[in-house]
Amino acid sequence: MPTTTTRGLPSPAPAPTAEARPRRRLRGSRTANFWLFTSPFLLGLIVFVYIPIGWSVYLSFFEARFTVTPSDFIGLDNYRQILTDTNFTGSLVTFTIFAAFIVPTTWALSLGLALLVNRLRFMRAFYRSVFFLPTACSYVAASLIWKMSLFNGVRFGLANTVLGLFGVENTAWLANPDPPWYWLVVITARLWLQSGFYMILFLAALQNIPQELYEAAAIDGAKRGWQTFRYITLPQLRATSTAVVLLLLVAAYQAFDEFFNLLSKTTWGRPPLVELYYTALGQDQNYGKGSAGAVVLTVLICVVTLFQGKIMGFGRGEEPK
């Protein structure tokens, strides 16, 4: 009912108070939401990673030629054959040479590019994108460009054209292993493809270094350049450097596309995965022996990765001050 004022005029009725609406909550518990979002990725991981690995381990103990269905149990005979195969052991030597070149060169080139981009005052995003762009390129496409345009072995190739300006004769880059010019082709292709990705990792780590460290070093008389890089920048990049080296080492073990497309018709210069490809899908199609080689390679990657991570202190907490 409206009330009256002292002058006899009716006063307005008070506005009704709005009832507070209950806030909507996510349906289910946090555990249900977790499994809802992660189940597609876990399902793909199980189907495309864990099940093939388990089947390879199972298949490595059986005789399986021209079929992935195991027939006769032969125990460790496939492992004995693969470990005494000179082609497979030679591929491990090829990997060692490849890793000895590609790991330190990629680490140094990626860190150098990150340092240069981090020092830019303008157009930093442009140069960061330019150096990162090759990462989106297919390894197969890049290998074919390197093989057919840059290092094709004829005088119309870019490399031979440049060398011809200095009076150097045409070089057959991929024709024979003596001299091993094919290493230059393989390593430059891999450097161009992967350096931009690791540059982004180093660039993110550089931007997280506190500037107070450099200011304190300048007050103490440290010179900008090598001294600050050696005593401040490089120690602060220890965790990132360890992760980059581990990733590079695993990627070197898994090298396949560039070797297969550049040296597909040769019997030399094969890394382990290429050799296992010809073992399982070659003329004999020995899936049991190929699976044994895959298990040996997987165990070797795990052992080397854990050993190197232990040496470089990967996952170790910060030392107490």
C-alpha positions, -999 to 999 in steps of 0.1 A, spaced: 0 0 0 13 35 -8 20 58 21 11 95 24 35 123 31 30 153 54 15 173 25 -11 146 18 6 134 -14 11 97 -18 47 86 -17 60 61 -43 60 25 -34 94 11 -27 110 -8 -56 110 -46 -52 144 -60 -44 158 -83 -71 164 -118 -59 200 -129 -63 203 -155 -91 223 -186 -83 256 -187 -102 259 -214 -127 285 -241 -119 303 -265 -141 286 -298 -143 304 -326 -125 335 -325 -104 369 -313 -114 380 -349 -120 352 -354 -146 362 -321 -163 398 -332 -164 390 -365 -181 366 -348 -204 393 -325 -218 422 -349 -218 405 -381 -229 409 -374 -267 446 -368 -263 451 -398 -240 431 -420 -264 453 -409 -294 484 -415 -273 473 -450 -264 462 -459 -299 490 -444 -319 520 -447 -294 516 -472 -266 498 -500 -285 523 -499 -314 552 -500 -290 537 -529 -271 529 -548 -303 565 -542 -315 579 -557 -283 556 -586 -286 564 -591 -323 601 -590 -317 600 -624 -301 583 -642 -330 590 -651 -366 570 -627 -387 579 -624 -424 556 -608 -449 529 -604 -421 525 -586 -389 508 -617 -374 533 -637 -353 537 -673 -362 565 -691 -344 581 -680 -311 618 -677 -315 628 -659 -283 658 -636 -286 668 -648 -321 656 -615 -337 677 -595 -313 708 -616 -320 703 -611 -358 698 -573 -355 728 -568 -332 751 -589 -355 738 -571 -386 766 -549 -399 741 -527 -417 723 -519 -385 755 -514 -364 768 -493 -392 737 -471 -391 744 -465 -354 779 -452 -365 762 -430 -390 739 -416 -363 769 -409 -341 786 -389 -368 753 -371 -376 747 -363 -339 782 -351 -334 777 -325 -361 740 -315 -358 736 -312 -320 764 -286 -313 759 -267 -345 721 -264 -340 726 -254 -303 751 -227 -313 731 -214 -343 698 -213 -323 714 -195 -294 732 -170 -317 699 -162 -335 681 -158 -302 708 -134 -289 706 -113 -321 668 -112 -321 667 -103 -284 690 -73 -290 668 -58 -317 650 -25 -308 625 -27 -336 609 -53 -359 617 -80 -334 584 -99 -341 592 -98 -379 626 -114 -376 614 -139 -350 587 -150 -375 612 -151 -404 636 -174 -385 608 -195 -372 590 -199 -406 612 -228 -419 599 -249 -389 565 -251 -407 581 -265 -438 578 -302 -445 610 -322 -442 602 -340 -474 597 -308 -493 629 -292 -479 649 -324 -488 636 -324 -524 645 -287 -527 680 -293 -514 684 -323 -537 670 -309 -569 678 -272 -567 706 -264 -543 728 -295 -544 717 -314 -575 753 -321 -587 750 -303 -621 763 -269 -631 728 -255 -630 725 -262 -592 728 -232 -569 758 -245 -550 778 -254 -582 768 -222 -598 783 -202 -569 814 -223 -568 818 -220 -605 822 -183 -601 854 -190 -582 867 -215 -608 856 -247 -589 845 -276 -609 811 -292 -605 807 -313 -573 786 -345 -571 772 -338 -537 751 -370 -533 766 -394 -558 793 -411 -538 806 -413 -502 842 -404 -511 845 -375 -503 814 -375 -481 799 -342 -493 765 -356 -486 770 -347 -449 770 -310 -459 737 -314 -477 720 -334 -449 733 -311 -421 724 -278 -438 689 -291 -445 684 -301 -409 698 -268 -396 675 -247 -418 645 -268 -407 649 -269 -369 671 -239 -358 641 -216 -357 622 -237 -332 650 -239 -307 657 -202 -312 622 -196 -298 631 -216 -267 663 -197 -262 645 -164 -268 619 -171 -242 646 -180 -217 666 -148 -225 636 -127 -219 631 -142 -185 666 -133 -172 663 -104 -147 678 -72 -159 690 -65 -124 718 -91 -129 732 -71 -158 729 -38 -140 747 -53 -110 774 -67 -132 779 -33 -149 783 -17 -115 809 -42 -105 828 -34 -137 819 -63 -160 822 -55 -196 793 -60 -219 798 -88 -244 818 -120 -236 820 -114 -198 783 -109 -193 775 -137 -217 799 -162 -199 791 -153 -163 754 -143 -165 736 -152 -197 750 -187 -202 745 -199 -165 709 -186 -166 703 -207 -198 715 -239 -182 680 -255 -179 670 -245 -214 703 -256 -229 699 -290 -213 664 -294 -226 675 -283 -261 704 -308 -262 682 -336 -251 656 -328 -278 683 -325 -304 698 -358 -295 664 -376 -296 656 -359 -329 690 -371 -343 681 -407 -334 648 -403 -352 662 -388 -384 645 -403 -414 629 -379 -439 660 -361 -451 682 -392 -452 655 -412 -470 648 -385 -496 684 -374 -502 701 -408 -501 672 -432 -509 691 -451 -536 723 -456 -517 735 -482 -492 757 -459 -473 747 -430 -450 717 -446 -435 706 -438 -400 689 -464 -378 653 -456 -388 661 -458 -425 679 -491 -420 649 -505 -400 626 -493 -428 644 -514 -453 645 -543 -429 608 -544 -423 595 -531 -456 623 -542 -479 626 -573 -500 625 -597 -470 598 -578 -450 611 -592 -418 588 -575 -393 601 -595 -363 637 -584 -369 626 -549 -376 606 -548 -344 636 -561 -325 657 -533 -340 631 -507 -330 631 -520 -294 669 -518 -293 668 -483 -307 641 -472 -282 661 -486 -252 692 -469 -265 674 -436 -268 661 -439 -232 695 -449 -218 714 -421 -235 687 -395 -227 687 -405 -190 725 -406 -188 729 -372 -204 701 -357 -183 718 -370 -152 751 -354 -162 736 -321 -172 714 -320 -141 681 -320 -160 652 -318 -135 675 -309 -106 662 -283 -83 679 -250 -77 709 -252 -54 703 -236 -20 720 -202 -16 
